[in-house]
Amino acid sequence: MDEVTLGALRLLEEAQAGGAAQVLTAAESALREPTGQIADGPAAMHFARVVALTRLGDLRAAIDAADLMLAAADREGSAGWRSCALSLRATRRLRLGGQDLAEYDIEAVLRDLVSAETALLADEPNPVITGNAHTGIAIGYAQLRLYELAAPQFEAAYQATRRASYPDNGNRAMWLCNLAELNLIWALELYQVGQIAEAERHTTAAEEYAMRAVAEASGPKAEVWRLSALLYAACSRADRQDPAAAAVDIPRYTNLLRIHGLPEQHQEILLCRPFHAVALRRSGRPEEALRVIEEAVALLSPETDCLISAAVHRTHAVLLAATGSAGARPGLTYGDTLAELLWRQRHHWLHTAMTMQAYDALRWQHEQAERAAQTDPLTGVANRRGLDRFLRALAHPDAADHPVAVLAVDIDRFKHINDSLGHSTGDDVLRAVAHLLTTSVRQGDFVARLGGDEFVAILPGADATLARLVAQRTVEAVAGLTAWPAQVSVGVACGPAYCLEQALSHADSAMYAAKRAGGNRASCLAV
């Protein structure tokens, strides 16, 4: 993993541990290094900046920072960072909408989350970035209670940790705990709408994920993840096979987690209170159950997850009703009606998200097919069809007077390479030349293989000096290959965009002039 990404991940950990202000300063300093402008820095450092701004409570600035991260990811061609930027923007928009109804826009949030998923259809080689991307999407869907969409994303994040190159930092157990927690919350909502059997299916799944987390806990926080997993496993047993043991285990693991620094109002602990109360009631200890849930009610705050708050209040009402409290029944009826309405709203959002997913997947497949039709399968650069499309775009009337440079590239004595070393080696040389030409030009320039051993590069906005520099860099890079005795001749021509066809012809003539002069050189002609 590159040093920038490693540095950004260290800053993320520091921001989450309470050092957000220092992280913001460090991230912005690193972002300014390339050009002096924050916008021009690497996507990884933009990620750290978004998280730091969020921790400092500036959600609007965090959303703007996510926009800058998205632009950086696109510059770098990183599918993983693009996905992270979109999910970060989505979750910040969601939180801002919760604070300011004027900013509440569920459709925009869903569109970002779906686009983040679609971005990952392209291959992201870095498993750490992949894991963060899937986690960001999962968190967004979970916050919208779209459990069916969140669970596969947490599972994909877990699978990323199984790659050999993934560092052993405890994330594997963390994502298994996330899956256990997600299924417990899912079960709570199912209980509220009367789907008991389905709720128990999810508490069963929660226990399975939790016990896997116990077995796989590792890294510096292994004991915390192990305790969290054991707590979730105990909660999952409260409504099923062993409520008496659950009634003992839930407070035991809760107290141990408090020793490790989890506050009483932490979501993980509040989530477990309804399960603790149910375990006590099912174990024949109704007075203790009522006391536990009343303590939970007192701990609720405006920052508590709304579903956990609803589950705590509903459990309280159920226990009061069981004691014959006259005031509990109307509150329970109101709560059940509200839960049903929220469940219907959830299904509306789910349908919207799945429709967006289907559309985005089809669009992505179409774009991939179109890209494949314009790409040379051997070298990965554009083919003649791709070149024709690029030239049409470059011929736009608004750009007709803009300068453009053309490089015509031909491999010297390529037939000899094929005849003496074999066509497989010839293919390797073609791929190497395509790669070196692509890395020699600037970002935004265009490279295509015309067929055989002929390539062309189009450099919009470049003058003759820059074009000759790129051409010479290409010649030297190919001559420096150690695996094969390869050399290239490069012809250079420059002129206005409206003379592009003429520039292509002149570049071709210049390339043949370089060949006649012995090859392994660049030659330039003016249009």
C-alpha positions as CSV (number, residue, x, y, z in Angstrom):
1,M,0.0,0.0,0.0
2,D,1.3,3.5,-0.9
3,E,2.5,5.8,1.9
4,V,-0.2,8.4,1.2
5,T,-2.9,5.9,1.8
6,L,-1.2,4.5,4.9
7,G,-0.8,8.1,6.3
8,A,-4.5,8.8,5.6
9,L,-5.6,5.7,7.4
10,R,-3.5,6.6,10.4
11,L,-5.1,10.0,10.4
12,L,-8.6,8.4,10.3
13,E,-7.8,6.4,13.4
14,E,-6.6,9.5,15.2
15,A,-9.7,11.4,14.2
16,Q,-12.0,8.7,15.5
17,A,-10.0,8.5,18.7
18,G,-10.7,12.2,19.5
19,G,-7.9,14.1,17.6
20,A,-10.1,15.6,14.9
21,A,-8.7,19.1,15.1
22,Q,-5.1,17.9,14.7
23,V,-6.1,15.6,11.9
24,L,-7.8,18.4,10.0
25,T,-4.6,20.5,10.2
26,A,-2.4,17.6,9.1
27,A,-4.7,16.5,6.3
28,E,-5.0,20.0,4.9
29,S,-1.2,20.5,5.0
30,A,-0.7,17.2,3.1
31,L,-3.4,18.2,0.6
32,R,-1.6,21.5,-0.2
33,E,1.7,19.8,-0.9
34,P,1.3,19.2,-4.7
35,T,0.2,22.7,-5.8
36,G,-0.6,24.8,-2.7
37,Q,-4.3,24.2,-3.2
38,I,-6.4,21.8,-1.0
39,A,-8.5,20.7,-4.0
40,D,-5.4,19.3,-5.8
41,G,-4.3,16.9,-3.1
42,P,-4.8,13.1,-3.1
43,A,-8.2,11.4,-2.5
44,A,-6.9,9.5,0.5
45,M,-6.1,12.8,2.4
46,H,-9.5,14.2,1.3
47,F,-11.0,11.2,3.0
48,A,-9.2,12.0,6.3
49,R,-10.4,15.6,6.0
50,V,-14.0,14.6,5.5
51,V,-13.9,12.5,8.6
52,A,-12.2,15.2,10.7
53,L,-14.7,17.9,9.6
54,T,-17.6,15.5,10.5
55,R,-16.1,14.8,13.9
56,L,-15.8,18.5,14.5
57,G,-19.5,18.9,13.7
58,D,-19.2,20.9,10.5
59,L,-21.4,18.8,8.2
60,R,-21.7,21.3,5.4
61,A,-18.0,21.7,5.2
62,A,-17.7,17.9,5.2
63,I,-20.1,17.6,2.3
64,D,-18.0,20.1,0.3
65,A,-14.9,18.2,1.3
66,A,-16.5,15.0,-0.1
67,D,-17.1,16.8,-3.4
68,L,-13.4,17.6,-3.5
69,M,-12.5,14.0,-2.7
70,L,-14.8,12.8,-5.5
71,A,-13.0,15.1,-8.0
72,A,-9.6,13.8,-6.7
73,A,-10.7,10.1,-7.1
74,D,-11.8,10.8,-10.7
75,R,-8.4,12.4,-11.4
76,E,-6.7,9.3,-10.0
77,G,-9.0,6.9,-11.7
78,S,-9.7,5.2,-8.4
79,A,-13.0,3.3,-8.3
80,G,-12.6,2.7,-4.6
81,W,-12.0,6.3,-3.5
82,R,-14.8,7.4,-5.8
83,S,-17.2,5.0,-4.0
84,C,-15.9,6.2,-0.6
85,A,-16.5,9.9,-1.6
86,L,-20.0,9.2,-2.7
87,S,-21.0,7.2,0.4
88,L,-19.4,9.9,2.6
89,R,-21.4,12.6,0.9
90,A,-24.6,10.5,1.3
91,T,-24.2,9.9,5.0
92,R,-23.3,13.5,5.7
93,R,-26.3,14.7,3.7
94,L,-28.5,12.3,5.7
95,R,-27.2,13.7,9.0
96,L,-27.5,17.3,7.9
97,G,-31.1,16.6,6.8
98,G,-31.8,15.3,10.3
99,Q,-30.7,18.7,11.7
100,D,-32.2,20.9,9.0
101,L,-35.4,19.8,7.2
102,A,-34.5,22.2,4.3
103,E,-31.6,19.9,3.6
104,Y,-33.6,16.6,3.8
105,D,-33.3,14.9,0.5
106,I,-33.6,11.1,0.6
107,E,-33.5,10.7,-3.2
108,A,-30.2,12.5,-3.4
109,V,-28.8,10.3,-0.6
110,L,-30.0,7.1,-2.3
111,R,-28.6,8.2,-5.6
112,D,-25.2,8.7,-4.0
113,L,-25.3,5.3,-2.3
114,V,-26.4,3.5,-5.5
115,S,-23.7,5.4,-7.5
116,A,-21.1,4.3,-4.8
117,E,-22.2,0.7,-5.4
118,T,-21.9,1.1,-9.1
119,A,-18.4,2.5,-8.9
120,L,-17.3,-0.7,-7.2
121,L,-18.4,-2.7,-10.3
122,A,-15.0,-1.6,-11.7
123,D,-12.0,-3.3,-10.1
124,E,-10.4,-1.7,-7.1
125,P,-7.1,-3.4,-6.4
126,N,-6.5,-2.1,-2.9
127,P,-8.5,-4.3,-0.4
128,V,-8.3,-1.6,2.4
129,I,-9.9,1.0,0.1
130,T,-12.4,-1.6,-1.0
131,G,-13.3,-2.4,2.6
132,N,-13.8,1.2,3.5
133,A,-15.9,1.7,0.3
134,H,-18.3,-1.2,1.1
135,T,-18.5,-0.1,4.8
136,G,-19.5,3.5,3.8
137,I,-22.3,2.2,1.6
138,A,-23.4,-0.3,4.3
139,I,-23.6,2.5,6.9
140,G,-25.6,4.7,4.6
141,Y,-28.1,1.9,3.9
142,A,-28.3,0.9,7.6
143,Q,-29.1,4.5,8.6
144,L,-32.0,4.3,6.2
145,R,-33.0,0.9,7.7
146,L,-32.5,-0.7,4.3
147,Y,-31.1,-3.8,5.9
148,E,-31.4,-6.0,2.8
149,L,-29.0,-3.6,1.0
150,A,-26.7,-3.0,4.0
151,A,-26.0,-6.6,4.8
152,P,-24.3,-7.6,1.5
153,Q,-22.1,-4.5,1.8
154,F,-20.8,-5.4,5.3
155,E,-20.3,-9.0,4.0
156,A,-18.3,-7.6,1.0
157,A,-16.2,-5.5,3.4
158,Y,-15.5,-8.6,5.5
159,Q,-14.4,-10.5,2.4
160,A,-12.0,-7.7,1.6
161,T,-10.2,-8.5,4.9
162,R,-9.6,-12.1,3.8
163,R,-7.2,-11.0,1.0
164,A,-3.6,-11.9,1.8
165,S,-2.5,-8.2,1.4
166,Y,-5.0,-6.9,4.1
167,P,-3.3,-5.9,7.4
168,D,-4.3,-7.7,10.6
169,N,-5.9,-4.7,12.3
170,G,-9.1,-6.3,13.7
171,N,-11.4,-5.2,10.9
172,R,-12.5,-8.7,10.2
173,A,-14.1,-9.0,13.6
174,M,-15.4,-5.5,13.4
175,W,-17.4,-6.2,10.2
176,L,-18.7,-9.5,11.6
177,C,-19.9,-7.5,14.7
178,N,-21.5,-4.9,12.3
179,L,-23.4,-7.8,10.7
180,A,-24.5,-9.1,14.1
181,E,-25.6,-5.6,15.2
182,L,-27.5,-5.0,11.9
183,N,-29.4,-8.3,12.3
184,L,-30.3,-7.4,15.9
185,I,-31.6,-3.9,14.8
186,W,-33.5,-5.6,12.0
187,A,-35.1,-8.0,14.5
188,L,-36.1,-5.1,16.7
189,E,-38.0,-3.5,13.9
190,L,-39.6,-6.8,12.9
191,Y,-40.8,-7.3,16.4
192,Q,-42.5,-3.9,16.3
193,V,-44.5,-4.8,13.2
194,G,-45.5,-8.2,14.6
195,Q,-43.3,-10.4,12.4
196,I,-42.1,-12.6,15.2
197,A,-40.8,-15.6,13.2
198,E,-38.9,-13.4,10.8
199,A,-37.4,-11.4,13.8
200,E,-36.2,-14.7,15.4
201,R,-34.6,-15.7,12.1
202,H,-32.5,-12.5,12.3
203,T,-31.5,-13.0,15.9
204,T,-30.3,-16.4,14.9
205,A,-28.2,-14.9,12.1
206,A,-26.9,-12.3,14.6
207,E,-25.7,-15.1,16.9
208,E,-23.9,-16.8,14.1
209,Y,-22.1,-13.6,13.0
210,A,-21.2,-12.8,16.6
211,M,-19.7,-16.2,17.3
212,R,-17.6,-15.9,14.1
213,A,-16.4,-12.5,15.4
214,V,-15.4,-14.1,18.7
215,A,-13.3,-16.7,16.8
216,E,-11.7,-14.2,14.4
217,A,-11.0,-11.3,16.8
218,S,-7.5,-10.1,16.3
219,G,-5.4,-6.9,16.2
220,P,-4.9,-4.3,18.9
221,K,-8.6,-4.1,19.8
222,A,-9.2,-7.9,19.8
223,E,-10.6,-8.0,23.3
224,V,-13.1,-5.2,22.7
225,W,-14.4,-6.9,19.5
226,R,-14.6,-10.2,21.4
227,L,-16.6,-8.7,24.2
228,S,-18.9,-6.9,21.7
229,A,-19.5,-10.1,19.8
230,L,-20.2,-12.0,23.0
231,L,-22.7,-9.3,24.0
232,Y,-24.5,-9.5,20.7
233,A,-24.6,-13.3,20.9
234,A,-26.2,-13.0,24.4
235,C,-28.8,-10.6,23.1
236,S,-29.6,-13.0,20.2
237,R,-30.5,-15.7,22.8
238,A,-32.8,-13.5,24.8
239,D,-35.9,-14.2,22.6
240,R,-35.0,-17.8,21.8
241,Q,-33.4,-20.8,23.4
242,D,-31.7,-19.5,26.6
243,P,-33.2,-16.3,28.1
244,A,-31.9,-17.1,31.6
245,A,-28.3,-17.3,30.5
246,A,-28.8,-14.1,28.3
247,A,-30.2,-12.3,31.4
248,V,-26.8,-13.0,33.1
249,D,-24.5,-12.5,30.2
250,I,-25.8,-9.2,28.8
251,P,-25.0,-7.1,31.9
252,R,-21.7,-9.0,32.4
253,Y,-20.4,-8.2,28.9
254,T,-21.9,-4.7,29.1
255,N,-19.9,-4.0,32.3
256,L,-16.7,-5.3,30.8
257,L,-17.2,-3.0,27.8
258,R,-17.7,-0.1,30.1
259,I,-14.3,-0.9,31.7
260,H,-12.8,-0.6,28.1
261,G,-14.3,2.9,27.9
262,L,-17.8,2.5,26.3
263,P,-20.2,5.0,27.9
264,E,-23.6,4.1,29.2
265,Q,-25.3,6.0,26.4
266,H,-23.3,4.3,23.6
267,Q,-25.6,2.8,20.9
268,E,-24.1,-0.7,21.4
269,I,-25.1,-0.7,25.0
270,L,-28.5,0.9,24.5
271,L,-29.3,-1.5,21.7
272,C,-28.9,-4.4,24.2
273,R,-31.3,-3.0,26.9
274,P,-34.5,-4.2,25.2
275,F,-33.0,-7.6,24.8
276,H,-31.9,-7.6,28.4
277,A,-35.4,-6.7,29.6
278,V,-37.0,-9.4,27.4
279,A,-34.5,-12.0,28.8
280,L,-35.4,-11.0,32.4
281,R,-39.2,-11.1,31.7
282,R,-38.9,-14.5,30.0
283,S,-36.8,-15.8,32.9
284,G,-39.6,-14.9,35.4
285,R,-38.1,-11.7,36.7
286,P,-40.6,-9.0,35.5
287,E,-39.8,-6.4,38.2
288,E,-36.1,-6.4,37.2
289,A,-37.1,-6.3,33.5
290,L,-39.1,-3.1,34.2
291,R,-36.3,-1.5,36.1
292,V,-33.7,-2.2,33.4
293,I,-35.9,-0.7,30.7
294,E,-36.8,2.3,32.8
295,E,-33.1,3.0,33.2
296,A,-32.7,2.7,29.5
297,V,-35.6,5.2,28.9
298,A,-33.8,7.7,31.2
299,L,-30.6,7.3,29.2
300,L,-32.2,8.1,25.8
301,S,-31.2,11.4,24.2
302,P,-31.9,13.2,20.9
303,E,-28.7,11.7,19.5
304,T,-29.9,8.1,20.1
305,D,-30.7,6.1,17.0
306,C,-34.5,6.5,16.4
307,L,-35.1,2.8,16.0
308,I,-33.3,2.0,19.3
309,S,-35.4,4.7,21.0
310,A,-38.6,3.3,19.6
311,A,-37.6,-0.2,20.7
312,V,-36.8,0.9,24.2
313,H,-40.1,2.8,24.5
314,R,-42.1,-0.1,23.0
315,T,-40.5,-2.6,25.4
316,H,-41.3,-0.2,28.3
317,A,-44.9,0.0,27.2
318,V,-45.2,-3.8,26.8
319,L,-43.8,-4.4,30.2
320,L,-46.1,-1.8,31.8
321,A,-49.1,-3.3,30.0
322,A,-48.1,-6.7,31.5
323,T,-48.4,-5.2,34.9
324,G,-51.9,-4.0,34.2
325,S,-51.0,-0.3,33.8
326,A,-54.0,1.5,32.3
327,G,-51.9,4.1,30.5
328,A,-49.7,1.7,28.7
329,R,-52.2,0.3,26.2
330,P,-52.9,3.6,24.3
331,G,-49.2,4.3,24.1
332,L,-48.5,0.8,22.8
333,T,-51.3,1.1,20.2
334,Y,-49.9,4.5,19.0
335,G,-46.4,3.1,18.9
336,D,-47.5,0.0,16.9
337,T,-49.3,2.3,14.4
338,L,-46.3,4.5,14.0
339,A,-44.0,1.5,13.6
340,E,-46.2,0.2,10.8
341,L,-46.1,3.5,9.0
342,L,-42.3,3.6,9.3
343,W,-42.1,0.0,8.0
344,R,-44.1,1.1,4.9
345,Q,-41.9,4.1,4.4
346,R,-38.9,1.8,4.6
347,H,-40.3,-0.4,1.9
348,H,-40.9,2.6,-0.3
349,W,-37.3,3.7,0.0
350,L,-36.2,0.1,-0.6
351,H,-38.1,-0.1,-3.8
352,T,-36.7,3.3,-4.9
353,A,-33.1,2.2,-4.2
354,M,-33.5,-1.2,-5.9
355,T,-35.0,0.6,-9.0
356,M,-32.0,2.9,-9.0
357,Q,-29.6,0.0,-8.7
358,A,-31.2,-1.9,-11.6
359,Y,-30.9,1.3,-13.8
360,D,-27.4,2.0,-12.8
361,A,-26.2,-1.6,-13.4
362,L,-27.7,-1.6,-16.9
363,R,-26.1,1.8,-17.6
364,W,-22.7,0.6,-16.4
365,Q,-23.0,-2.6,-18.5
366,H,-23.8,-0.5,-21.6
367,E,-20.9,1.8,-20.9
368,Q,-18.6,-1.1,-20.4
369,A,-19.7,-2.6,-23.7
370,E,-19.2,0.7,-25.4
371,R,-15.8,1.1,-23.8
372,A,-14.8,-2.4,-24.9
373,A,-15.8,-1.7,-28.5
374,Q,-13.4,1.3,-28.4
375,T,-10.5,-0.4,-26.7
376,D,-7.7,-2.5,-28.1
377,P,-7.9,-5.8,-26.2
378,L,-4.2,-6.5,-26.3
379,T,-2.8,-3.2,-24.9
380,G,-5.7,-1.7,-23.1
381,V,-5.4,1.7,-25.0
382,A,-8.0,3.0,-27.5
383,N,-8.5,1.4,-30.9
384,R,-9.3,3.2,-34.2
385,R,-13.0,3.4,-33.2
386,G,-12.0,5.1,-29.9
387,L,-9.7,7.4,-31.8
388,D,-12.4,8.4,-34.2
389,R,-14.7,9.2,-31.3
390,F,-12.0,11.3,-29.5
391,L,-11.3,13.2,-32.7
392,R,-15.0,14.0,-33.2
393,A,-15.1,15.4,-29.7
394,L,-11.9,17.4,-30.3
395,A,-13.4,18.9,-33.5
396,H,-16.1,20.8,-31.5
397,P,-16.5,24.4,-32.9
398,D,-15.7,25.9,-29.5
399,A,-12.2,24.3,-29.6
400,A,-11.4,24.7,-33.3
401,D,-8.7,27.3,-32.7
402,H,-7.1,25.6,-29.7
403,P,-3.6,24.1,-30.2
404,V,-3.1,20.4,-30.4
405,A,-0.1,18.1,-30.8
406,V,0.0,14.7,-32.4
407,L,2.6,11.9,-31.9
408,A,2.8,9.0,-34.3
409,V,4.7,6.1,-32.8
410,D,6.1,3.0,-34.5
411,I,8.2,0.2,-33.1
412,D,11.5,-0.1,-34.9
413,R,12.1,-3.6,-36.5
414,F,9.0,-5.0,-34.9
415,K,8.9,-7.8,-37.5
416,H,12.3,-8.9,-36.5
417,I,11.2,-9.1,-32.8
418,N,8.2,-11.3,-33.8
419,D,10.3,-13.5,-36.1
420,S,13.3,-14.0,-33.7
421,L,11.6,-14.0,-30.3
422,G,8.1,-15.1,-31.2
423,H,4.7,-13.5,-31.3
424,S,4.1,-13.9,-27.6
425,T,7.2,-11.7,-27.0
426,G,5.9,-9.3,-29.6
427,D,2.7,-9.0,-27.8
428,D,4.6,-8.3,-24.5
429,V,6.5,-5.5,-26.3
430,L,3.3,-4.0,-27.7
431,R,1.8,-3.9,-24.2
432,A,5.0,-2.4,-22.8
433,V,5.2,0.4,-25.4
434,A,1.5,1.2,-24.9
435,H,2.1,1.5,-21.1
436,L,5.2,3.6,-21.5
437,L,3.5,5.9,-24.0
438,T,0.5,6.3,-21.7
439,T,2.7,7.2,-18.7
440,S,4.8,9.6,-20.8
441,V,1.8,11.8,-21.8
442,R,-0.1,14.0,-19.5
443,Q,-3.4,13.2,-17.7
444,G,-6.2,13.9,-20.1
445,D,-4.1,13.2,-23.2
446,F,-5.2,10.4,-25.5
447,V,-3.4,7.2,-26.7
448,A,-4.6,4.7,-29.3
449,R,-3.2,1.7,-31.1
450,L,-3.9,2.0,-34.8
451,G,-3.0,-1.6,-35.5
452,G,0.1,-3.7,-35.8
453,D,2.9,-1.8,-34.1
454,E,1.5,1.7,-34.8
455,F,0.3,4.0,-32.0
456,V,-0.8,7.6,-31.9
457,A,-1.0,10.1,-29.0
458,I,-3.1,13.3,-29.1
459,L,-2.1,16.1,-26.7
460,P,-4.8,18.8,-26.6
461,G,-3.4,22.3,-25.8
462,A,0.2,21.2,-26.1
463,D,2.8,23.3,-28.1
464,A,5.8,22.0,-30.0
465,T,8.2,22.2,-27.1
466,L,6.0,20.1,-24.8
467,A,5.2,17.6,-27.6
468,R,8.9,17.1,-28.4
469,L,9.6,16.6,-24.6
470,V,6.9,13.9,-24.5
471,A,8.2,12.3,-27.7
472,Q,11.8,12.2,-26.4
473,R,10.6,10.8,-23.0
474,T,8.8,8.0,-24.9
475,V,11.8,7.2,-27.0
476,E,14.1,7.0,-23.9
477,A,11.6,5.0,-21.9
478,V,11.2,2.3,-24.6
479,A,15.0,2.2,-25.2
480,G,15.4,1.7,-21.5
481,L,13.4,-1.6,-21.4
482,T,15.7,-4.4,-20.1
483,A,13.5,-7.4,-21.0
484,W,13.5,-6.8,-24.8
485,P,15.7,-4.9,-27.3
486,A,12.9,-2.5,-28.3
487,Q,13.1,1.0,-29.8
488,V,10.6,3.4,-31.3
489,S,10.5,6.1,-33.9
490,V,8.2,9.1,-33.0
491,G,6.9,11.7,-35.4
492,V,5.6,15.0,-33.9
493,A,3.3,17.6,-35.5
494,C,1.5,20.6,-34.0
495,G,-1.2,23.0,-35.1
496,P,-4.8,24.2,-34.4
497,A,-7.5,21.7,-33.8
498,Y,-9.3,22.5,-37.0
499,C,-6.2,21.2,-38.9
500,L,-6.1,18.0,-36.9
501,E,-6.3,15.7,-39.9
502,Q,-3.4,17.5,-41.4
503,A,-1.5,17.2,-38.2
504,L,-2.0,13.4,-38.1
505,S,-0.6,13.2,-41.7
506,H,2.4,15.3,-40.8
507,A,3.1,13.4,-37.7
508,D,3.1,10.2,-39.7
509,S,5.5,11.7,-42.2
510,A,7.7,12.8,-39.4
511,M,7.7,9.3,-37.9
512,Y,8.9,7.9,-41.3
513,A,11.6,10.5,-41.4
514,A,12.8,9.4,-37.9
515,K,12.9,5.8,-39.2
516,R,14.9,6.7,-42.3
517,A,17.4,8.5,-40.0
518,G,18.0,5.2,-38.1
519,G,15.1,5.0,-35.7
520,N,15.2,5.3,-31.9
521,R,14.5,9.0,-32.2
522,A,11.8,11.7,-32.5
523,S,11.3,14.0,-35.5
524,C,9.0,17.1,-35.7
525,L,7.1,18.8,-38.6
526,A,4.9,21.9,-38.3
527,V,1.5,22.0,-39.8
